[in-house]
Amino acid sequence: MKNILIIEDETKIREELKNFLENNGYIVKLIIDFENTEEEILKENADLILLDINIPNQNGMYLCKEIRKQIKTPIIIVTSRNTEIDELLCMNYGADDFITKPYNPQILLAHIEAVLKRFTPTANTYITYENIKVIPAKSVIETKNEEIELSKNELKILTYLLNKRGTIVSRYELMDYLWNSEVFIDDNTLTVNITRLRKKLEDIGLENVIETRRGQGYIIL
Amino acid sequence: MKFIDYLKDKILPVILVNLLGLIIFLILFALKCNGWIIFDIIFLIYLSFIISLIFDYLKRKTFYNKTLELLKDIDNKNLIHEMLPNTTFIDAKIFKEILYETDKYKIEKINEYKYNQEDFKEYIEMWVHEIKTPVASAMLTTYNNKGKLSDDIKIELDKIEDYIQQVLFYTKSETANKDYIIKKVSLETPINKVILKHKQDFLLKKITLELKDLNIEVNTDTKWLEFILDQIINNSIKYTEENPKIEIYTKQNKNDIKLIIKDNGIGIIPNDLPRVFDKGFTGSNGRKKYNSTGIGLYLTKKLCDKLGHKINITSEKGTEVTLTFPLSSYTNDIKE
């Protein structure tokens, strides 16, 4: 599980954000006292820093620059100013991403995931199912003797279902996930994609991997 | 200034001189002076009078004509008092003084309003940024407490967010400040952002979305373009009909790139079409069914003008909005 350090002086947001991220499977650390912010950040050794630019006693941009000098931990800057200039400044000060308030929490999650993904070596990650390997980096399914290519959509659907193995995923949830990764497909296209994916799985001898639960969605057992 | 008008203005001296001439004539006649002498005296009086009149007339004429000409030429008409030609007659000096005082007063007043407006703009911007924190916090609360109540509040929070954004861009569009940066941006980025923002609407209303040829760079400010696209796409989502469909694609021409956003919604009636960009205009559709404010498209147009994009709306079956990004004029702008 990944550690996220939240630097935010607004108590209410800090607590809600903590709950929200914890509900989504992260370990959250907070900075409550802004006397020695920089030292505390360095001490925490987080996997990702969520830095609000308007913190007391310090200039957030400057802080970002100082942290960046010493550690490589990814930093996402949270700000309520959303001009092009602000964004450029943040990037110049070494932030890895930039999100503006009021953010849609799901989009914040997507940003966090994307940044973390960029920072974790992906070369060898794969998901196994029965006797096959799904390798996202190459967008293929690997069996003992062959490799089957997957389209971008098929890969996304398959990995999502596999990561949620054992639970029913509704069509809406699946669409929602795909849209969040900027694949804007409609209902029919989703059906087509599922059918193609099933066909590919059948071709390598895996029948009925993705089960349909009527009125509820799909499940991989 | 015509001489005849000038004479009309000087009617009293003219009458007086005539009377004076008559009296002198009568006196001299009574004294039994020589007829030629009487004539010479009267002639001299008239001559000197007419010469002084003409001289005075010419002085005024040149002064006022020059002033009027200057007034036509200068941009800031409040500064005319600085430019007035030199002259010797007395009322011109008074005239100058009056102008000087009134202009000074006007300039002071204008500055006062300007500073007030700037203050107000600054306050609004600050307020917009302040209000975002509680909205963000409320948004997080709804996500942490799932349920129907939270979902309802979420929808309202989204609306609040849109209105806040509108306030910000309204103040930006009304002031002369150039707080945007024009650089090369792939159209895909802002479009994806806006679509993602309206994900819920697209999925719930089952709107088919067709995107084509959007990985193309234009010269714009991303944040402003995002707002513009948001207004347009928001309308397409709002005014849908059966089997809703939104197409977004580009056309590349020699001198410009056109971005077309087309929907098959209820469209705009021809009578309303010329006025859609007017401030406060809601149209028959907007008034009837939806509580539109008539600000969205007005702002869109204004921001487009500032960025140098052209916007055009047509409506046959559904609505088609075309944004035109010129290719050449900008490169000059950036070089500057």
Interface residues (C-beta under 8 A of the other chain):
Chain A: E10 K12 I13 E16 L17 N19 F20 N23 S80 R81 N82 T83 E84 I85 E87 L88 T100 K101 P102 Y103 N104 P105 Q106 I107 Y172 M175 D176 W179 N180 E182 F184 D186 D187
Chain B: V128 H129 E130 K132 T133 P134 V135 A136 S137 M139 L140 T141 Y143 N144 L157 E161 D179 Y180 I181 K183 N192 I195 L196 K197 K199 F202 L203 K206 I207 T208 L209 L211 D221 T222 K223
